[in-house]
Amino acid sequence: MCLAIPHKIIKIRDTIATVECGQKTHTLDIRLTPKVKVGDYLMNENNFAIYKMTKKEAQETLKLFKHAK
């Protein structure tokens, strides 16, 4: 089972977004979500962004993970 954790975009260069998840950063391919911008939240699968979340969706999801610990 995979857990889908929201990732916040902090930088975009061409089709690659640098994202943060907690204290870690990594890159995602954003070709499947072309209308994203810095500050948006993404869900990913195999290093591809597959869904743009609203800020509210991301905050609610992160809150659920925090309470699950």
C-alpha positions as CSV (number, residue, x, y, z in Angstrom):
1,M,0.0,0.0,0.0
2,C,1.3,3.5,-0.9
3,L,0.5,6.6,1.2
4,A,-0.2,9.7,-0.8
5,I,1.3,12.6,0.9
6,P,0.9,16.2,-0.4
7,H,4.1,17.8,-1.8
8,K,4.4,21.6,-2.1
9,I,6.1,23.0,-5.1
10,I,9.0,25.3,-4.2
11,K,10.7,25.7,-7.7
12,I,9.9,24.8,-11.3
13,R,12.3,24.5,-14.1
14,D,10.9,23.3,-17.5
15,T,9.0,20.1,-16.7
16,I,10.6,19.4,-13.3
17,A,9.3,20.7,-10.0
18,T,11.3,20.8,-6.8
19,V,8.9,19.9,-4.0
20,E,9.0,19.7,-0.3
21,C,7.4,17.1,1.9
22,G,8.1,17.7,5.5
23,Q,11.8,18.5,5.9
24,K,12.8,16.7,2.7
25,T,13.0,18.0,-0.9
26,H,13.1,16.1,-4.2
27,T,12.0,16.5,-7.8
28,L,8.9,15.5,-9.7
29,D,8.1,15.4,-13.4
30,I,5.1,17.7,-14.0
31,R,4.3,16.9,-17.6
32,L,1.0,15.3,-16.5
33,T,0.1,18.4,-14.5
34,P,1.1,21.3,-16.8
35,K,-0.8,24.1,-15.2
36,V,0.9,24.0,-11.8
37,K,2.9,26.8,-10.2
38,V,5.1,27.5,-7.2
39,G,3.1,27.1,-4.0
40,D,0.7,24.5,-5.4
41,Y,0.4,21.0,-3.8
42,L,0.8,17.8,-5.8
43,M,0.2,14.1,-5.3
44,N,2.7,11.9,-7.0
45,E,3.3,8.3,-8.2
46,N,6.7,7.1,-9.3
47,N,8.2,10.6,-9.4
48,F,5.4,11.9,-11.6
49,A,3.0,14.5,-10.4
50,I,-0.5,13.1,-11.1
51,Y,-2.9,15.4,-9.3
52,K,-2.9,19.1,-8.2
53,M,-4.5,19.5,-4.8
54,T,-6.1,22.6,-3.4
55,K,-4.4,24.1,-0.4
56,K,-7.4,23.1,1.8
57,E,-7.1,19.4,0.6
58,A,-3.4,19.4,1.3
59,Q,-3.9,20.8,4.8
60,E,-6.6,18.4,5.6
61,T,-4.6,15.4,4.4
62,L,-1.5,16.5,6.3
63,K,-3.6,17.0,9.4
64,L,-4.9,13.4,9.1
65,F,-1.3,12.1,8.9
66,K,-0.3,14.1,11.9
67,H,-3.1,12.7,14.0
68,A,-2.4,9.1,12.8
69,K,1.1,9.1,14.4
